[in-house]
Amino acid sequence: MSTPRPSSPAPQAPASPDRIYRSPSGIAAGVLLLAITGWLGIDAIVVGHGRTPWLALAVLILVVPAVTAFTLRPAVLANEHRLRVRNPLRVITLPWGQIEMFRSGYTNEVFDKSGTKYQLWAVPVSLRARKRAASKQARIEAGERGGRGRGRGLFGPGPVGVPGGPAPEPEGPARAEGDRIMDELKDLLQSRGPAATSQGDVTVRWAYEVIAPVIVGAVLLAILSAVA
């Protein structure tokens, strides 16, 4: 009588490198704010008198994690199996098979199959960037229309301005950086959504490493203000 073979474990999805999307302007603003806060706070701790050093310490404990959470922390990480959204106070992991759609308006958002909406903090909407991209696209289209006339180039017949050969192909419509990122995410959803390795449950984890020091700093600041 043969011994039954033990069942093999379910295959796991192979590792896939992440595409990381972040906001350069948010990072720059965060570094600047942290530098100013640290300079003022440390100066108050070192040279302050009475309760001033303690108040400065409480403000640093409150402000530094909050500024970090809203500027340096946000990121969107996408690979072939899932989308990971790192927002200021939460980390949301969405397998592609659980994503219903992306939507862009005044903010960029992702919806799961249950209709729950999550904002993509790391991919902000810039109306100014959209306006610049629209102006650039209008100039490109105007240039293409102006270069369609036929004439004789330097080395034979061809489009005017292109010696003896065809005009270069356009690189594609000009898009704002945030809109370009959303296009990439939509393409990933379309191609990876049905894959077997892109299924699973949506998970949400609160960033207690950010929330806890903010609460501690706020409580300490309230106590120091109350005993004044």
Disulfide bonds with the S-S distance in Angstrom:
none
